Structure formats: C-alpha cells, structure tokens
C-alpha cells in the first residue's frame, strides 16, 4: 500500500468516525428535545448523554440552535424517505398502509434500542429566522408529499379532504409514541392492524350518516379577563411551545403589561397548568354533554367530536395541545398525562358501549380512543384550512378521516 492509499484510508476512517460521533450527538439531542424542548436542551446535557465534554459537542455544532436545527432536519429527512417509499405503492390505501408499517417498524427498533427516537416537531415554530423559514418550508414539503399519497385531486373539495387526511395521518403517527409503551413488542403487529382497520373503515357502522348535534357547552365566564388571558396563552403555547411562549410575548399579545400576568398567575408553570385545566374541563364537559344527549352512541360520540373540532376552529378556542407538556416539571407533567388518559378512557367507554349497542363499528376501543385524542389535539393547526370554507363543512371533512375512514370520499361531495 502506497502513501497516498494510506492517506485516503485515514481520511475515510476519520470521516466515518466523524459521522458516527455527529449522529450520536444528534440522537442524544433529539432525546433531550423530546424531554425538555428545543429551548430547554443544553450542550452540557447532550454531552453527558454521549459521554463527551461540552467542548467536544461544540466542535460539531457551534451553537445550540444549529444542533436543534440539525435534529429537526433529520426528522424531516426521515419522514421524507418513508413517504417516498410509501408513494411507490399502487393505491392510496396501500400507500397509507406502507407509511404506517414503516413507522411501526421504526418504533419497534426504538423499543429494542436499535435506533433512537426522532426529535418531535412541536417545537419547530419556536426557532428563529432564518432557520425557521427553512424548517417550515421543509415541513410544508412533508405535508404536500403526505397529501400526494391520495393522488391528484379532481377539484378543490377533494384537495381539501386530502389535506385533512394528510394532517390526521401525520398527527396520528406522531402521537403513537405517547401510548405505545403500554404494549409489549409482540403486540406491535396487532396495534398496526387495528390502526389500519380504523384508517380503512372508520368507526361509524355501514350506512351511518354525519348528523351530529352541536352540544351546548357555553357558560358565563366568572372572570372574562382571565379567560381571555388563558385563551391567548393557549394559542401562543400551541404555536411556540412551553418555552417559546414567554410571559412577555403573552402579555404583548393581549396588549397588557408583564405585571398584569402576575395579577392572574404566580408563575409560568401555573399558567400552563391553568391552560391545561381549562382545556381538560372543556373536553370533559363536552363528553358529559354528549353522554346526556339523546339518540344512540354514534350520535353521542359524533356530537362530542364535532363540538370539540368546532371549538378548535373557532375564536372561543383553542384547546391546549399535549405537546406543551414538554418542558414542564416531571411531577406536573405526570399529573396532566394522567388526566389526559382518563379522558381517553372515557372515549373508550363510549366506543365500547356503542359497539355493544351496534351503533358504532367494533374497533379496539383503547387504540381508537387515543386516535380521537390525537384528532382533537391536532385540529388547532388546521385553523387556516378550516377558515377557507364554511365551519360546518370543515368540521365534517376533518372528522370524516376517522368517522368514515381515510378513503371514503363522501365528505368531498356533501
């Protein structure tokens, strides 16, 4: 072997080592982002996770923002690769099934420690320019490629429906890590099959129609100023994450002083907790109203779904997204998750009672209840989409993705 060959070998080995170390840092940083948010992630914590010192991490990424951006870009690239593989299938149904299968295989590898979790994208909007512009362009490309799984639309209504389907599919797969740890690895195939069954056929029985009641959950506000404050805070936290929505920014949104914040609440953690309580109270009140509504269980459940989607799309909303939990103290986060799970169990009860009655298709109630949580959770991001059409149509179209499945075109014609 000549000297030039030795140099090339050294360079190749060095490049491989550099890439491996960089990938390890990205994996550790993604883990930290998922636990603490992008703004909460620190070089020191990432270094500790990979057994390096902080200076070594800065050799690969000069600033924390550069590292966060690289994590988000890696997530977008991975999603794009899976969508490309899914797009090669012959039909929309086969493409969605392939995309779900690729995600479930990834979750299995994570469970077996053969792969690390991707950085969640909930904090993406909290990034600063010019990074934000590039990342948002990447996210819009992922959305368009997901929508393309259903092929080219015939008209605007079909495009709108495919947009709803794409958003729900993405959000459903993003939500899986929140509950998949309750299942053993050998149950993952069954989970995938039950999810795909819902995507194919929905939860309504054959011949069912969409005619929900808008449930009355309006009540007089004890403290209108406080309610307005919580609504503004919820909207900003949904958009920017817990750490991205500063007290100053919330106060500016309402055109009040920072001191006014502390008139309502003692600390920022208290703010998030109060926003969650307001959102959970709204959901539970809607579920209770649905249970007391006349008619069969399909009518009761569809009325709950429609009312909550209407809240998300209206000025009286929104509900706080569960992604805002990232960054909260562990004890507080656990309490909020427990309450969220109790809400999901209430959905499971409605699904089970409906299946026993015959007014709801027989589905896995525990899995589908989590899908309903993801549906109402994610609808906030579709407010602009919903504002481009009559509200009733937006609610029906978005709900149809789980009510009748992702391949039923009635919502584009009604």
C-alpha positions as CSV (number, residue, x, y, z in Angstrom):
1,X,0.0,0.0,0.0
2,X,1.4,3.4,-1.0
3,X,1.5,6.6,1.0
4,X,-1.5,8.0,-1.0
5,X,-3.5,4.9,-0.2
6,X,-2.7,5.3,3.5
7,X,-3.8,8.9,3.4
8,X,-7.1,8.1,1.7
9,X,-7.8,5.3,4.2
10,X,-7.1,7.6,7.1
11,X,-9.4,10.2,5.7
12,X,-12.2,7.6,5.1
13,X,-11.8,6.3,8.7
14,X,-11.8,9.8,10.0
15,X,-14.9,10.7,8.0
16,X,-16.7,7.6,9.2
17,X,-15.7,8.3,12.8
18,X,-16.8,12.0,12.5
19,X,-20.1,10.9,11.0
20,X,-20.7,8.3,13.8
21,X,-20.0,10.9,16.5
22,X,-22.1,13.5,14.9
23,X,-25.0,11.0,14.6
24,X,-24.6,10.1,18.3
25,X,-24.8,13.8,19.2
26,X,-27.9,14.2,17.0
27,X,-29.6,11.2,18.7
28,X,-28.9,12.5,22.2
29,X,-30.0,16.0,21.3
30,X,-33.3,14.6,19.8
31,X,-33.9,12.8,23.1
32,X,-33.2,16.0,25.1
33,X,-35.6,18.0,22.8
34,X,-38.4,15.4,23.3
35,X,-37.9,15.6,27.1
36,X,-37.1,19.3,27.6
37,X,-38.0,21.1,24.3
38,X,-35.5,22.7,21.9
39,X,-35.0,25.8,24.0
40,X,-34.6,23.7,27.2
41,X,-31.9,21.5,25.6
42,X,-28.3,22.3,26.7
43,X,-24.9,21.3,25.3
44,X,-24.0,20.1,28.8
45,X,-26.9,17.6,28.9
46,X,-26.3,16.4,25.3
47,X,-22.6,15.9,26.1
48,X,-23.4,13.9,29.2
49,X,-25.7,11.6,27.2
50,X,-23.0,10.7,24.7
51,X,-20.1,10.7,27.2
52,X,-18.3,13.8,25.8
53,X,-17.4,17.1,27.3
54,X,-19.2,20.3,26.2
55,X,-16.3,21.5,24.1
56,X,-16.4,18.3,22.1
57,X,-20.0,18.9,21.2
58,X,-19.3,22.4,20.0
59,X,-16.7,21.0,17.6
60,X,-19.6,19.5,15.7
61,X,-22.2,22.2,16.3
62,X,-21.1,25.8,17.1
63,X,-24.4,26.9,18.6
64,X,-27.3,25.2,20.3
65,X,-29.6,26.5,17.7
66,X,-27.5,24.8,15.0
67,X,-27.9,21.5,16.8
68,X,-31.6,21.9,17.2
69,X,-32.0,22.7,13.5
70,X,-29.9,19.6,12.5
71,X,-32.2,17.5,14.7
72,X,-35.4,18.8,13.0
73,X,-33.8,18.5,9.6
74,X,-33.0,14.8,10.4
75,X,-36.6,14.2,11.4
76,X,-37.9,15.8,8.2
77,X,-35.5,13.8,6.1
78,X,-36.5,10.6,7.7
79,X,-40.2,11.4,7.2
80,X,-39.5,12.2,3.5
81,X,-37.7,8.9,3.0
82,X,-40.6,7.0,4.4
83,X,-43.1,8.9,2.3
84,X,-41.0,8.2,-0.8
85,X,-41.1,4.5,-0.1
86,X,-44.8,4.6,0.6
87,X,-45.5,6.6,-2.6
88,X,-44.2,3.7,-4.7
89,X,-47.2,1.6,-3.7
90,X,-50.0,1.3,-6.3
91,X,-53.1,2.7,-4.4
92,X,-53.8,5.3,-1.7
93,X,-54.8,2.5,0.7
94,X,-51.6,0.6,0.1
95,X,-49.5,3.8,0.4
96,X,-51.1,4.7,3.8
97,X,-50.6,1.1,5.0
98,X,-47.0,1.2,4.0
99,X,-46.3,4.5,5.7
100,X,-47.9,3.2,8.9
101,X,-45.9,0.0,8.7
102,X,-42.7,1.9,8.2
103,X,-43.4,3.9,11.3
104,X,-44.4,0.9,13.4
105,X,-41.1,-0.8,12.4
106,X,-39.2,2.3,13.5
107,X,-41.0,2.2,16.8
108,X,-40.1,-1.4,17.2
109,X,-36.4,-0.7,16.5
110,X,-36.5,2.1,19.1
111,X,-38.0,-0.3,21.7
112,X,-35.2,-2.8,21.0
113,X,-32.6,0.0,21.3
114,X,-31.5,-0.4,17.7
115,X,-32.5,3.1,16.9
116,X,-33.1,6.4,18.7
117,X,-36.3,8.4,18.6
118,X,-36.6,11.3,16.2
119,X,-36.9,14.8,17.5
120,X,-40.6,15.8,17.7
121,X,-41.6,18.7,15.5
122,X,-43.8,20.5,18.1
123,X,-41.0,23.0,18.9
124,X,-40.2,23.7,15.3
125,X,-42.1,27.1,15.2
126,X,-40.1,28.3,18.2
127,X,-37.0,28.5,16.1
128,X,-35.7,31.9,15.0
129,X,-35.2,33.2,11.4
130,X,-33.6,32.3,9.1
131,X,-33.7,28.7,10.4
132,X,-37.5,28.9,10.9
133,X,-38.1,29.7,7.3
134,X,-36.1,26.8,6.0
135,X,-37.6,24.4,8.5
136,X,-41.2,25.5,7.8
137,X,-40.5,25.1,4.1
138,X,-39.3,21.5,4.8
139,X,-42.4,20.8,6.9
140,X,-44.8,22.1,4.1
141,X,-43.0,19.8,1.7
142,X,-43.6,16.9,4.0
143,X,-47.3,17.8,4.2
144,X,-47.6,18.1,0.4
145,X,-45.9,14.7,-0.1
146,X,-48.2,13.1,2.5
147,X,-51.3,14.6,0.8
148,X,-49.9,13.1,-2.5
149,X,-50.4,9.6,-1.1
150,X,-54.1,10.0,-2.2
151,X,-53.1,11.0,-5.7
152,X,-54.1,14.1,-7.7
153,X,-57.4,15.6,-6.6
154,X,-60.2,16.2,-9.1
155,X,-61.3,19.5,-7.6
156,X,-60.8,21.9,-4.7
157,X,-63.1,20.0,-2.3
158,X,-61.1,16.8,-2.9
159,X,-57.9,18.7,-2.3
160,X,-59.3,20.0,1.0
161,X,-60.3,16.5,2.0
162,X,-56.9,15.0,1.1
163,X,-55.3,17.8,3.1
164,X,-57.3,16.8,6.2
165,X,-56.4,13.2,5.7
166,X,-52.7,14.0,5.4
167,X,-52.7,16.1,8.5
168,X,-54.5,13.4,10.5
169,X,-52.3,10.7,9.3
170,X,-49.1,12.6,10.2
171,X,-50.5,13.6,13.7
172,X,-51.7,10.0,14.4
173,X,-48.3,8.6,13.8
174,X,-46.6,11.4,15.8
175,X,-49.0,10.6,18.7
176,X,-48.2,6.8,18.8
177,X,-45.0,7.2,20.9
178,X,-47.2,8.7,23.7
179,X,-49.1,5.5,24.2
180,X,-47.3,2.6,22.5
181,X,-45.2,1.9,25.6
182,X,-48.3,0.3,27.1
183,X,-47.9,-2.6,24.6
184,X,-45.4,-5.4,24.5
185,X,-43.2,-5.6,21.4
186,X,-45.0,-8.7,20.2
187,X,-48.3,-6.7,20.2
188,X,-47.0,-4.1,17.7
189,X,-48.3,-6.0,14.7
190,X,-51.7,-6.1,16.2
191,X,-51.6,-2.4,17.0
192,X,-50.7,-1.7,13.4
193,X,-53.5,-3.8,12.2
194,X,-56.1,-2.2,14.4
195,X,-54.9,1.3,13.4
196,X,-55.0,0.5,9.7
197,X,-58.5,-1.0,10.2
198,X,-59.7,2.3,11.5
199,X,-57.9,4.2,8.7
200,X,-59.7,1.9,6.2
201,X,-63.2,1.8,7.6
202,X,-63.5,4.4,10.3
203,X,-65.6,4.0,13.5
204,X,-69.1,4.6,12.1
205,X,-71.1,1.5,11.1
206,X,-72.0,0.9,7.5
207,X,-74.8,3.2,6.4
208,X,-74.3,5.7,9.2
209,X,-74.5,9.4,8.3
210,X,-72.9,12.5,9.7
211,X,-75.6,14.5,11.6
212,X,-74.1,15.5,14.9
213,X,-75.6,18.0,17.4
214,X,-73.5,21.0,18.4
215,X,-73.5,20.5,22.2
216,X,-74.2,23.4,24.5
217,X,-71.1,24.0,26.5
218,X,-71.3,27.8,26.6
219,X,-71.4,29.3,30.1
220,X,-70.9,32.7,31.6
221,X,-67.3,33.4,32.4
222,X,-66.6,34.2,36.1
223,X,-63.5,36.3,35.1
224,X,-63.7,37.4,31.5
225,X,-60.3,39.0,31.6
226,X,-58.7,35.8,33.0
227,X,-60.4,33.7,30.3
228,X,-59.1,36.0,27.6
229,X,-55.6,35.7,29.1
230,X,-55.8,31.9,29.1
231,X,-57.0,31.8,25.5
232,X,-54.2,34.0,24.3
233,X,-51.7,32.0,26.3
234,X,-53.0,28.7,25.0
235,X,-52.8,29.9,21.4
236,X,-49.2,31.0,21.8
237,X,-48.1,27.9,23.7
238,X,-49.6,25.8,21.0
239,X,-47.7,27.7,18.3
240,X,-44.4,28.2,20.1
241,X,-44.2,25.5,22.8
242,X,-43.9,26.0,26.5
243,X,-40.5,27.6,26.5
244,X,-41.0,29.5,23.2
245,X,-44.1,31.4,24.6
246,X,-42.5,33.8,27.0
247,X,-44.5,35.8,29.6
248,X,-43.6,39.0,27.8
249,X,-44.9,37.6,24.5
250,X,-48.2,36.6,26.0
251,X,-48.6,40.0,27.7
252,X,-47.8,41.7,24.4
253,X,-50.4,39.6,22.6
254,X,-53.0,40.9,25.0
255,X,-51.5,44.4,25.0
256,X,-51.1,44.4,28.8
257,X,-48.0,44.8,31.0
258,X,-45.9,41.9,32.2
259,X,-47.1,42.8,35.7
260,X,-50.7,42.0,34.6
261,X,-49.6,38.4,34.1
262,X,-48.6,38.1,37.7
263,X,-52.0,39.5,38.7
264,X,-53.6,36.4,37.2
265,X,-51.0,33.8,38.0
266,X,-47.9,33.4,40.2
267,X,-45.5,31.7,37.7
268,X,-45.3,30.5,34.1
269,X,-45.8,26.9,35.2
270,X,-49.0,27.9,36.9
271,X,-50.1,29.4,33.5
272,X,-49.6,26.2,31.6
273,X,-51.4,24.2,34.3
274,X,-54.3,26.6,34.2
275,X,-54.4,26.4,30.4
276,X,-54.5,22.6,30.7
277,X,-57.2,22.7,33.3
278,X,-59.3,24.9,31.1
279,X,-58.8,22.6,28.1
280,X,-59.4,19.4,30.0
281,X,-62.5,20.9,31.7
282,X,-63.9,21.8,28.2
283,X,-63.3,18.3,26.9
284,X,-64.9,16.6,29.9
285,X,-67.8,19.0,29.9
286,X,-68.3,18.2,26.2
287,X,-68.1,14.4,26.8
288,X,-70.6,14.7,29.6
289,X,-73.0,16.7,27.4
290,X,-72.6,14.0,24.7
291,X,-73.4,11.2,27.1
292,X,-76.6,13.0,28.1
293,X,-77.6,13.7,24.5
294,X,-80.4,11.7,23.1
295,X,-80.0,9.1,20.4
296,X,-77.6,6.2,20.0
297,X,-74.0,6.1,20.9
298,X,-72.8,7.0,17.4
299,X,-74.9,10.2,17.6
300,X,-73.5,11.0,21.1
301,X,-69.9,10.4,20.1
302,X,-70.1,12.2,16.8
303,X,-71.6,15.2,18.6
304,X,-68.7,15.3,21.0
305,X,-66.2,15.1,18.1
306,X,-68.0,17.8,16.1
307,X,-68.3,20.1,19.1
308,X,-64.6,19.9,20.1
309,X,-63.5,20.4,16.5
310,X,-65.7,23.4,16.3
311,X,-64.0,24.8,19.5
312,X,-60.6,24.2,17.9
313,X,-61.6,26.0,14.7
314,X,-63.4,29.0,16.5
315,X,-62.4,32.1,18.3
316,X,-63.5,30.6,21.6
317,X,-60.8,28.0,21.3
318,X,-58.3,26.6,21.2
319,X,-57.6,23.7,23.5
320,X,-54.0,23.3,24.7
321,X,-52.0,20.7,22.7
322,X,-50.5,17.9,24.7
323,X,-47.1,18.8,23.2
324,X,-47.0,21.7,25.6
325,X,-46.2,19.2,28.3
326,X,-42.6,19.2,27.1
327,X,-40.5,21.3,29.5
328,X,-42.9,21.1,32.4
329,X,-41.6,19.8,35.7
330,X,-41.9,16.0,35.8
331,X,-44.4,15.8,38.6
332,X,-46.7,18.3,36.9
333,X,-46.3,16.6,33.6
334,X,-47.3,13.2,35.1
335,X,-50.5,14.7,36.6
336,X,-51.5,16.2,33.3
337,X,-50.8,13.0,31.4
338,X,-52.9,11.1,34.0
339,X,-55.9,13.4,33.4
340,X,-55.4,13.1,29.6
341,X,-55.5,9.3,29.9
342,X,-58.7,9.5,31.9
343,X,-60.3,11.5,29.1
344,X,-59.1,8.8,26.6
345,X,-60.7,6.1,28.7
346,X,-64.0,8.0,28.6
347,X,-63.8,7.8,24.8
348,X,-63.0,4.1,25.1
349,X,-66.2,3.6,27.2
350,X,-68.3,5.4,24.6
351,X,-66.8,3.3,21.8
352,X,-67.4,0.1,23.8
353,X,-71.0,1.0,24.6
354,X,-71.6,1.9,21.0
355,X,-70.2,-1.4,19.8
356,X,-72.3,-3.4,22.2
357,X,-75.4,-1.4,21.0
358,X,-74.4,-1.8,17.4
359,X,-74.3,1.9,16.6
360,X,-70.5,2.0,16.4
361,X,-68.3,-0.4,14.5
362,X,-66.4,-3.0,16.6
363,X,-63.0,-1.5,17.0
364,X,-60.2,-1.7,19.6
365,X,-61.6,1.0,21.9
366,X,-58.3,1.6,23.7
367,X,-56.4,2.3,20.5
368,X,-59.1,4.3,18.8
369,X,-59.6,6.4,21.9
370,X,-56.0,7.6,21.6
371,X,-56.7,8.3,17.9
372,X,-59.6,10.5,18.9
373,X,-57.3,12.3,21.4
374,X,-54.8,12.9,18.5
375,X,-57.6,14.2,16.2
376,X,-58.9,16.9,18.6
377,X,-55.3,17.7,19.7
378,X,-54.1,18.3,16.2
379,X,-57.0,20.2,14.8
380,X,-55.6,23.5,16.2
381,X,-53.0,23.5,13.4
382,X,-55.8,23.4,10.7
383,X,-57.5,26.6,11.7
384,X,-56.3,28.4,8.5
385,X,-57.5,25.4,6.4
386,X,-60.9,25.5,8.2
387,X,-61.3,29.2,7.7
388,X,-61.3,28.7,3.9
389,X,-64.7,27.0,4.0
390,X,-68.0,27.0,6.0
391,X,-67.3,25.9,9.5
392,X,-69.8,23.0,9.3
393,X,-68.1,21.6,6.2
394,X,-64.6,21.9,7.8
395,X,-65.7,20.0,10.9
396,X,-67.4,17.3,8.8
397,X,-64.4,17.0,6.5
398,X,-61.8,16.8,9.3
399,X,-63.9,14.4,11.4
400,X,-64.6,12.1,8.4
401,X,-61.0,10.9,8.4
402,X,-61.7,8.8,11.5
403,X,-65.5,8.7,11.3
404,X,-65.7,7.0,7.9
405,X,-62.1,6.2,7.2
406,X,-59.4,7.9,5.0
407,X,-60.7,6.5,1.7
408,X,-64.3,7.5,1.8
409,X,-65.0,10.5,-0.5
410,X,-68.5,11.4,0.7
411,X,-67.1,14.4,2.7
412,X,-65.8,15.8,-0.6
413,X,-69.3,15.6,-2.2
414,X,-71.6,16.6,0.6
